[in-house]
Amino acid sequence: MSGRAGPGVPEAAADRPRGAPAACAACRRGPWNRYPSGMSGDNSSGPPQGRFRRMLSRLTSSTEELEAEELRQESAAESGCTPIASCGDRQLVTVAGTLRTVTLRPRAGVPALEAELFDGTEALDVVWLGRRSIAGIEPGRRLVASGRIGHARGRRVLFNPRYELRPVGHGSE
């Protein structure tokens, strides 16, 4: 703070050099925010606008980002499904996604089939206790599961959920 601030001298005037004019509102916003929000020219938030920008965005995105976006759109189309990222602890949910991995991992001496379900927002571990295999549960398969979310080892987990297998391929035909 400079020593010029005092009675009758505004705080903003104390920070600028002597004789410099007061900055207008547009100058304080800066050239990067020339328009108030909602007016044309303000593309700072949201997906890229226009056909060329969308195409360029798809060409420069990684395969994982494209698959995640596709899964988010498909999961949003599923009726009554909650995005995994917005699921709270001990909440009854219905989630939809694609199985990334399926492993057989014993828990406390009991066989347990574990699968990682990904919906484009976040991953969720789905565990069937006492099962060595389940027909149709395989990587790449679409699944809708419902049950109570818990946390184990810092990850969201769904134990022994009700589930529906969806057809392999695009959409839930």
N, C-alpha and C positions, 0 to 999 in steps of 0.2 A: 504494500500500500504506500502511495506517495504521501508526502507531507502536505499536499495542497488541500486535502479533504478537510472540511470544516463547515461551520455554519454558512449556508447559502451556496455551497459548492456540491453538486450532486456526486454520488459515489462513482457513477460511470464517467463523469468528466475528470475525476481524479486519476483515472487509469490511462487516459490518452494524453499525448504530448500537448504542451501549451499551443494555442492557436489552431489546433486541428478541429475541423468541424465535427459535430455530433453525427454518428452513423445513423443512416435511416434503417427502418425495419428490414428492408430487403437486403441491405448490406450485412446486417447482423445475422440473417439467415444463411448467407453465403451463396455462392453460385450453384452449389450442389442441391440446394433446396429453394429454387427460384419461385416455384409455384406453391400455394397452400395445398394441403392434402385434398385429394379428390379432383383437382384440375388436371388437364392434360399435361403431359410432360413429367408427371410424378410416377415413375416406374420403379421406385425404390423398394417396394414390397410386392409380394405375390409372384406368381409364375411369369415368365417372359411373355410379353404381348406380341401378337402378330405371328403369321405363319413362318416367316423366315427365322425369327428369334426362337420359336419353339423347335424348329428343325435343327437349328444350330445347337440348341441346348441338348437335344437328344443325341446329336452326333458327338458332343464333347463329354457326355455323361458316361460313367462306368457301367458295366453290365449289371453290377449289384444294385446301383441306384435305379436303373431302368426296371429291373425285376421288382424292387421294393415299391416303386410307384405303381406298377401294374397290380401288385398284390394289395396295396392300399385301396385302389379303385375297385377291385373285385370284392374285397372284404366289406367295403362300404355298401356295395350292392346287396350283400347278404342281409336279409331282414333280421333285425333284432340283435345283430352282432356288435360287440363293443371292441374298439381298438385296444390291443394289448397294452400299449403305452399308457392308456388312461384307466387301466384296471387298478383298483385299490386292494390293499391287503384284506383278506377274509371277506371278499365281496363275491356274491353269486353272479357269474357272468356266462355269456355265450360268446365264444370267439371263433373266428374262421381264419384259416391260413393254409400254408403249405408245409409239409413235414420236410425238414432239412436233413436230420439225422435220426437214425433209429438204432439203439444199442441195448444189449442185455447186460444189466449191471445189478448184481445182488445187493440188497439192502438188508442189513442185520440177518444175513443168512437166508433170506427169502429172495427168490428170483424176482426181478422187476424189469419190465420192458419200459425203456425211456425213449422219448422222442422229443425233438426240438421243433416246435411249431412257430413259424414266422409269418406275420401278417403285413409286413411292410413298415410297421412302426417300431416293433420290438419283438424279441424272441421270448418264448414261454416253454418251460419244460413240462411235458405231459408224461405222467408215470402211471403205469398199470402194475400194481403190486400183485405178486403171485402168478404172473403170466410170463412165459418164456417167448411166446410169439402170438400174434393176432393176425389172422388172414386179412390182407389188404393194407395193413400198416407197414408202409415202406417209404423210403425217401422219394420226394417229388409228388406225393399224393396229397390232394386237397382234403381238408378235414374241417368239420364244424364240431367243436367240443363245448360242453357246458358243465359247470361245477363251481366249487368254491376255490378261489385263488389263495395260495399261501406263499410263504417265502422260505427257501432252504438254500443255504450256501450263497446267499446274496442274490438269488435269482427267483423269478416268479415260477411257481409250480402249481400244477393242477393234478391232484391225485385221483385215480380211478374215475375219470369223467364219463359222462354220457357222450356219445359221439356219433356222427354221421359221416360216412365216407362220401366224397363227391367224385364225380367222374373225372378221369384223368384228361387233361387238355384245358382249353381256355373256357372260362365261365363255369356256371353251375347248371348246365343244361339238363 
